[in-house]
Amino acid sequence: QPGEMKKIAESGARWVRMDLHWDGTEREKGVYDFSAYDRLVQALDEHGLKALFILDYGNPLYDGGLAPRDEVTRQAFARWAVAAAGRYAGKGYLWEIWNEPNGTIFWKPKPNLDDYVRLAQTVTEAFQKNLPQEALIGPASYRLPDKLFRKLFRAGVLEHWAALSIHPYRWWMKPETAGTMYARLRKLLREFDPDQADFPILSGEWGYSTAQFGVDEEKQTRFLPRMYLFNLYQGIPVTIWYDWKDDGDNPKEKEHRFGIVGQDFRREKPAFHAIRTLSRELGGFRFVRRLPTQYFDDYVLLFEKDGEKRLAAWTTAGKSRGVAVEGWQGGFIETDCLGKTLKRKPGGPSGMRIDLEQDPKYLRPISETASTDPNPAAR
């Protein structure tokens, strides 16, 4: 809608993940119409955003609209995928092969891992022949099906893909519990090829609906920045929050309550302000390391940019507590997860003490605030 892409950019987002539907762009065999996506790409360009396009879903022109099961359908899908990516080549986009092929919703009539692997091989070969510079990713799996990844590794996709994508939904669990999933995937990579242990992993879809498992807007607002921050700590370079806006107005339907804005995108939820604050506080900074504290469930993450330092800090414990952090001398200023300046604190010669809560807060040296404080009126 008018003004919506501008709003997405204002949130701090830099990537938009979107279906690129086969059936909507090839309605006659071999004839492609990407005009609807031309408008989307133009809007992305105008606001400095990149696309993670999902090449997905069946086409009634081939195999009855089911997921590709025969070579004719696979080759048709690959030709279409090359045409789509070729139209927007050179923009630095990511091209994802299907969405959750291990789930019953998206791979019809029922999941077949071997069929997905054959499709992935066919598309990968077509890209290598025609668009070797474009970045392929996959499998966009729901959580972590070990068998699927082993089949993909044996099929040789790691030689040509830019990253692996997974959907580490936690539903009601804390974002930090995803660490076990990332560790398991890296273990699979090491077992297959020790040289691939650091192969990039993307968090391609993950969110918290406020209509299920006791998650309310307060918890959604708390978990969203923690999800991004924890993923940075885990070496995950791209994180996609599901979803941008509510899909409907039923407060009891989970698909209607994933958004960080309302169904009318002009209604900002607290989660929108949480991600915008994270982007403002840490935009352009790189994660350096996790600073030690006396408790395993405390997170104090150090970020740097051009000699400047920032901290993002929170605890997963059920109550707030103060912790000592070494290696940071001098005073600092705290900003809460919604962008409100909380307090200034002097630092001691041996370090500082932070009052940690479940909501992340951001800290920066007082000496930097004069030139970097994005909200000086709130001091």
Summary of the structure (lengths in Angstrom):
residues: 379
radius of gyration: 22.2
end to end distance: 35.9
largest distance: 72.2
contacts: 1218
relative contact order: 0.08
helix: 36%
strand: 25%
